[in-house]
Amino acid sequence: MPAYDANWFDPPAPVARVTLRNGATGQVKRDVPMLLDWGADVTLLPREATHATSLESVPGKQYELESFDGARTYAPVVQAEIAFLGKIFRGQFLISEREWGVLGRNVLNSVAILCDGPRLHWDERGGTRG
């Protein structure tokens, strides 16, 4: 069972390790840290991982993001593939400047996950991969 991360997050938060793939070139980056965030509408990929797979941002396309404190930033868009819990998610994802990415509801709504906060771990519901 994957553990919550207490190094980047206080209190500890559920973090997955995913595989990122550039569908155009086949370049792969494994073990990309991604916060599981059901409050996020979309998925954001860490810039370092997008560079490692030579993902290019879509020209002229970016989205405005607003954080909890009301700060607004703009995030570029990439076309990518994410492997998570035995499933492949293809599409447009945003780029984050943090060391970790964020798996948002556009991915998380396709999987069943049990978060066990008291034990600081999470797992795919039922413990099976499909």
URPEKA-V667760 format. One record per residue. RES is the residue in three letters. PHI is phi in whole degrees, 0 to 359 (NA if undefined). PSI is psi in whole degrees, 0 to 359 (NA if undefined). NEAR is the number of other ideal C-beta (glycine too) atoms within 8 Angstrom. Layout:
res=RES phi=PHI psi=PSI near=NEAR
res=RES phi=PHI psi=PSI near=NEAR
This chain:
res=MET phi=NA psi=129 near=6
res=PRO phi=295 psi=141 near=9
res=ALA phi=272 psi=158 near=6
res=TYR phi=289 psi=156 near=12
res=ASP phi=259 psi=124 near=12
res=ALA phi=253 psi=356 near=8
res=ASN phi=282 psi=314 near=4
res=TRP phi=269 psi=337 near=8
res=PHE phi=234 psi=136 near=11
res=ASP phi=222 psi=107 near=4
res=PRO phi=288 psi=163 near=5
res=PRO phi=305 psi=149 near=8
res=ALA phi=226 psi=155 near=10
res=PRO phi=288 psi=126 near=11
res=VAL phi=232 psi=132 near=14
res=ALA phi=255 psi=158 near=12
res=ARG phi=248 psi=118 near=9
res=VAL phi=245 psi=170 near=11
res=THR phi=249 psi=129 near=11
res=LEU phi=254 psi=137 near=17
res=ARG phi=225 psi=137 near=13
res=ASN phi=272 psi=110 near=13
res=GLY phi=295 psi=334 near=9
res=ALA phi=282 psi=323 near=5
res=THR phi=250 psi=342 near=7
res=GLY phi=83 psi=0 near=7
res=GLN phi=295 psi=140 near=9
res=VAL phi=233 psi=142 near=9
res=LYS phi=233 psi=118 near=11
res=ARG phi=265 psi=163 near=6
res=ASP phi=64 psi=40 near=6
res=VAL phi=277 psi=120 near=13
res=PRO phi=286 psi=131 near=13
res=MET phi=222 psi=122 near=14
res=LEU phi=292 psi=133 near=13
res=LEU phi=276 psi=113 near=13
res=ASP phi=226 psi=98 near=9
res=TRP phi=288 psi=350 near=7
res=GLY phi=273 psi=348 near=3
res=ALA phi=271 psi=131 near=11
res=ASP phi=291 psi=323 near=5
res=VAL phi=232 psi=169 near=10
res=THR phi=262 psi=135 near=15
res=LEU phi=243 psi=135 near=13
res=LEU phi=256 psi=140 near=17
res=PRO phi=294 psi=136 near=14
res=ARG phi=306 psi=320 near=9
res=GLU phi=303 psi=319 near=7
res=ALA phi=291 psi=325 near=12
res=THR phi=291 psi=324 near=13
res=HIS phi=293 psi=318 near=8
res=ALA phi=297 psi=334 near=9
res=THR phi=254 psi=9 near=14
res=SER phi=58 psi=33 near=8
res=LEU phi=286 psi=129 near=12
res=GLU phi=260 psi=140 near=5
res=SER phi=291 psi=149 near=10
res=VAL phi=289 psi=121 near=10
res=PRO phi=302 psi=133 near=4
res=GLY phi=73 psi=8 near=4
res=LYS phi=241 psi=123 near=9
res=GLN phi=206 psi=161 near=9
res=TYR phi=236 psi=145 near=9
res=GLU phi=278 psi=133 near=7
res=LEU phi=245 psi=144 near=9
res=GLU phi=235 psi=128 near=6
res=SER phi=271 psi=175 near=8
res=PHE phi=300 psi=328 near=3
res=ASP phi=276 psi=4 near=4
res=GLY phi=89 psi=355 near=6
res=ALA phi=294 psi=140 near=6
res=ARG phi=245 psi=137 near=8
res=THR phi=223 psi=170 near=7
res=TYR phi=242 psi=136 near=8
res=ALA phi=242 psi=130 near=11
res=PRO phi=291 psi=165 near=10
res=VAL phi=245 psi=140 near=13
res=VAL phi=231 psi=154 near=14
res=GLN phi=266 psi=125 near=9
res=ALA phi=207 psi=174 near=15
res=GLU phi=236 psi=136 near=10
res=ILE phi=239 psi=127 near=15
res=ALA phi=260 psi=122 near=11
res=PHE phi=212 psi=125 near=13
res=LEU phi=53 psi=43 near=7
res=GLY phi=76 psi=9 near=6
res=LYS phi=241 psi=153 near=9
res=ILE phi=250 psi=128 near=6
res=PHE phi=247 psi=118 near=12
res=ARG phi=247 psi=142 near=6
res=GLY phi=154 psi=202 near=7
res=GLN phi=266 psi=134 near=8
res=PHE phi=227 psi=156 near=12
res=LEU phi=267 psi=162 near=14
res=ILE phi=256 psi=134 near=14
res=SER phi=252 psi=150 near=12
res=GLU phi=270 psi=1 near=4
res=ARG phi=275 psi=171 near=6
res=GLU phi=286 psi=343 near=6
res=TRP phi=237 psi=160 near=11
res=GLY phi=259 psi=188 near=15
res=VAL phi=227 psi=123 near=11
res=LEU phi=272 psi=113 near=15
res=GLY phi=264 psi=185 near=13
res=ARG phi=298 psi=336 near=9
res=ASN phi=296 psi=341 near=10
res=VAL phi=253 psi=312 near=12
res=LEU phi=296 psi=333 near=12
res=ASN phi=291 psi=354 near=6
res=SER phi=260 psi=0 near=6
res=VAL phi=226 psi=158 near=10
res=ALA phi=252 psi=120 near=6
res=ILE phi=233 psi=139 near=11
res=LEU phi=253 psi=119 near=8
res=CYS phi=260 psi=121 near=7
res=ASP phi=252 psi=84 near=10
res=GLY phi=302 psi=314 near=6
res=PRO phi=301 psi=328 near=4
res=ARG phi=262 psi=358 near=5
res=LEU phi=56 psi=46 near=9
res=HIS phi=212 psi=164 near=9
res=TRP phi=224 psi=161 near=12
res=ASP phi=202 psi=156 near=10
res=GLU phi=297 psi=134 near=11
res=ARG phi=303 psi=130 near=7
res=GLY phi=87 psi=348 near=5
res=GLY phi=70 psi=15 near=5
res=THR phi=246 psi=155 near=5
res=ARG phi=248 psi=137 near=5
res=GLY phi=232 psi=NA near=4
